[in-house]
């Protein structure tokens, strides 16, 4: 651990020189240490995080204007989905971002090659929640452009997801035979509630879908470096995503 602690410490100092906040520097340094295999298990990560207890104590002293009276641990029970249904491989999200609305919809793209970089589209067993599993990390400058006031938070609201594209094989639908071998599917959220005119191209009923709560919100988890889809009116049926 001595080598890892030294590497993380140097990385934190380097990032702080690059104008990252102390909290940001810690999160990035530990994330990169995990990626490079310097942190091998959760206990090592916890030990490194404990090294920052002094900073937390300093914040508490400054906030209360007095010495800290005690230090204590709080145990919380975290629930998560152990089993998900894999629907396909992610291709693209089209997102309405208020700070970039002059661009129309902003594309967040994913790649299917190499195989170890695939992001999978999954859903919960109750068919109510979509998950993106894989490397969905976004750079800090992209986050700052999307949300200049909140990009340093642990959870960063990005915008409303207008459509989702994914690659999947479906053997039970009528239509082209290549569906059995896999093809691209595009779902515009709210398309069943607000069906577009035939041959319409563009953004259809965006504000109505937002007000109706049909569009899931894209949120970025900076600590775990991943995209989350929050809310929305969809459900997953055998035919596909439906709302």
C-alpha positions in Angstrom: 0.0 0.0 0.0 3.0 2.4 0.5 3.6 2.6 -3.2 -0.1 3.1 -3.9 -0.5 5.8 -1.2 2.5 7.6 -2.6 1.2 7.4 -6.2 -2.2 8.7 -5.1 -0.7 11.5 -3.0 1.4 12.7 -5.9 -1.6 12.5 -8.3 -3.7 14.6 -5.9 -1.0 17.3 -5.7 -0.7 17.3 -9.5 -4.4 17.6 -10.0 -4.6 20.5 -7.4 -1.9 22.3 -9.4 -4.2 21.9 -12.4 -6.9 23.9 -10.5 -9.0 20.9 -9.4 -10.6 21.2 -6.0 -9.2 18.9 -3.3 -12.3 16.7 -3.4 -12.2 16.4 -7.1 -8.5 15.5 -7.0 -9.1 12.8 -4.5 -11.9 11.2 -6.5 -10.0 11.3 -9.8 -6.8 10.0 -8.2 -8.5 7.0 -6.6 -10.5 6.3 -9.8 -7.3 6.2 -11.8 -5.5 4.1 -9.2 -8.3 1.5 -9.5 -8.1 1.6 -13.3 -4.4 1.0 -13.3 -4.7 -1.9 -10.8 -3.0 0.0 -7.9 -6.1 -0.5 -5.8 -7.0 -4.2 -5.8 -9.9 -4.4 -3.4 -12.5 -2.2 -1.5 -10.5 -2.4 1.8 -7.5 -0.7 0.1 -9.8 2.0 -1.3 -11.3 2.6 2.1 -7.9 2.8 3.7 -6.9 5.5 1.2 -10.1 7.4 1.8 -9.5 7.4 5.5 -6.3 9.3 4.8 -8.6 12.3 4.0 -10.3 12.2 7.4 -8.2 15.2 8.5 -9.6 17.3 5.7 -13.2 16.4 6.7 -12.4 17.3 10.3 -11.0 20.7 9.2 -14.3 21.4 7.3 -16.3 20.6 10.4 -14.1 22.8 12.6 -14.5 25.7 10.2 -18.2 25.3 9.8 -18.9 25.2 13.6 -16.2 27.6 14.6 -15.0 25.3 17.4 -13.0 22.1 17.9 -14.7 18.9 17.0 -16.2 17.1 20.0 -16.3 13.6 18.5 -15.7 11.5 15.5 -18.2 8.7 14.6 -19.1 6.3 11.9 -22.6 5.9 10.5 -23.6 2.6 8.9 -26.1 2.7 6.0 -27.7 -0.1 4.1 -27.4 0.3 0.4 -29.8 -1.6 -1.9 -28.9 -2.4 -5.5 -30.1 -4.6 -8.3 -28.3 -7.9 -8.3 -29.9 -9.2 -11.5 -30.7 -7.2 -14.6 -32.1 -8.2 -18.0 -29.7 -7.4 -20.9 -31.6 -5.8 -23.8 -28.8 -4.9 -26.1 -25.7 -2.8 -26.8 -25.8 0.9 -26.5 -25.3 3.1 -29.6 -26.5 6.6 -28.7 -28.4 8.9 -26.4 -29.9 12.2 -27.8 -30.1 14.7 -25.0 -31.7 18.1 -24.7 -29.3 20.2 -22.6 -30.6 23.6 -21.7 -27.2 25.3 -21.8 -26.6 23.9 -25.3 -30.1 24.2 -26.7 -28.9 26.2 -29.7 -27.4 22.9 -30.9 -30.7 21.1 -30.8 -30.1 17.6 -29.4 -26.7 16.7 -28.1 -25.5 13.2 -29.0 -23.7 10.9 -26.5 -22.3 8.1 -28.6 -21.1 4.6 -27.6 -19.0 2.1 -29.5 -19.4 -1.6 -30.1 -15.7 -2.2 -30.8 -13.5 -3.2 -29.1 -15.7 -5.7 -27.3 -14.4 -4.8 -23.8 -15.7 -1.2 -24.3 -19.3 -2.1 -25.1 -21.9 -0.4 -22.9 -24.9 -2.6 -22.3 -28.5 -1.5 -22.1 -30.2 -3.3 -19.2 -33.5 -3.2 -17.4 -34.7 -4.1 -13.9 -36.8 -7.3 -13.5 -39.9 -5.3 -13.0 -39.3 -3.6 -16.4 -39.5 -0.1 -14.9 -35.8 1.0 -14.9 -33.1 1.2 -17.6 -29.4 0.9 -16.7 -26.3 1.6 -18.8 -23.7 -0.8 -17.7 -20.1 -0.3 -18.8 -17.7 2.7 -19.2 -19.9 5.7 -19.5 -17.4 8.2 -18.2 -17.5 11.8 -19.4 -14.7 14.4 -19.3 -14.9 17.3 -16.8 -14.9 20.0 -19.6 -18.0 18.3 -21.2 -19.8 18.3 -17.8 -18.9 22.0 -17.2 -20.3 23.0 -20.6 -23.5 21.0 -19.9 -24.0 22.3 -16.3 -21.6 25.2 -15.4 -23.1 25.8 -12.0 -23.2 22.2 -10.7 -20.6 20.2 -12.6 -18.5 19.8 -9.4 -21.3 18.0 -7.5 -21.2 14.3 -6.9 -24.4 14.0 -9.0 -24.6 16.3 -12.0 -27.9 16.9 -13.8 -27.3 17.0 -17.5 -30.6 17.2 -19.4 -33.6 15.3 -20.8 -33.1 12.2 -22.9 -35.1 12.5 -26.1 -34.1 9.3 -27.7 -32.1 6.1 -27.2 -30.5 3.9 -29.8 -29.3 0.4 -29.2 -28.3 -2.8 -31.1 -30.3 -5.9 -30.3 -31.6 -9.2 -31.8 -35.3 -9.9 -31.7 -36.7 -13.1 -33.0 -40.4 -12.6 -32.3 -41.3 -9.5 -34.3 -42.7 -9.2 -37.7 -40.6 -7.4 -40.2 -37.1 -7.8 -41.8 -35.4 -11.1 -41.2 -32.2 -9.4 -40.1 -33.8 -8.6 -36.8 -32.9 -12.1 -35.7 -29.3 -11.4 -36.4 -29.4 -8.0 -34.7 -30.2 -4.5 -35.9 -30.4 -0.9 -34.6 -33.5 0.2 -32.7 -34.3 3.8 -32.0 -36.9 4.8 -29.4 -38.0 8.4 -29.0 -39.3 8.6 -25.4 -43.0 9.5 -25.3 -43.5 8.4 -28.9 -46.6 6.4 -28.1 -48.2 9.2 -26.0 -47.3 11.9 -28.5 -47.1 10.1 -31.9 -45.3 12.2 -34.6 -46.8 13.0 -37.9 -45.9 10.6 -40.8 -42.4 11.3 -42.2 -41.8 14.0 -39.7 -38.1 14.7 -39.1 -36.9 16.8 -36.1 -37.7 17.3 -32.5 -41.4 16.4 -31.8 -43.4 17.8 -28.9 -40.3 18.3 -26.7 -41.8 20.6 -24.1 -45.0 18.6 -23.9 -43.0 15.5 -23.2 -40.9 17.2 -20.5 -44.0 18.7 -18.8 -45.7 15.3 -18.9 -42.7 13.6 -17.2 -42.2 11.2 -20.1 -38.5 12.0 -20.7 -36.0 10.4 -18.3 -33.3 12.8 -17.1 -29.7 12.1 -17.7 -27.6 12.5 -14.5 -23.9 11.9 -14.2 -22.4 10.2 -11.1 -18.9 11.8 -10.8 -17.8 9.5 -8.0 -18.5 6.4 -10.0 -18.0 8.0 -13.4 -21.2 6.8 -15.0 -24.4 7.9 -16.6 -27.7 7.3 -14.8 -31.3 7.6 -16.3 -33.6 9.1 -13.7 -37.4 9.1 -14.0 -39.4 9.0 -17.2 -42.7 7.4 -18.1 -41.4 4.3 -20.0 -41.7 0.6 -19.4 -40.0 -2.3 -21.2 -42.3 -4.6 -23.1 -41.5 -7.6 -25.2 -41.9 -5.4 -28.2 -39.5 -2.8 -27.0 -39.4 0.4 -24.8 -42.9 1.8 -24.5 -44.3 5.1 -23.3 
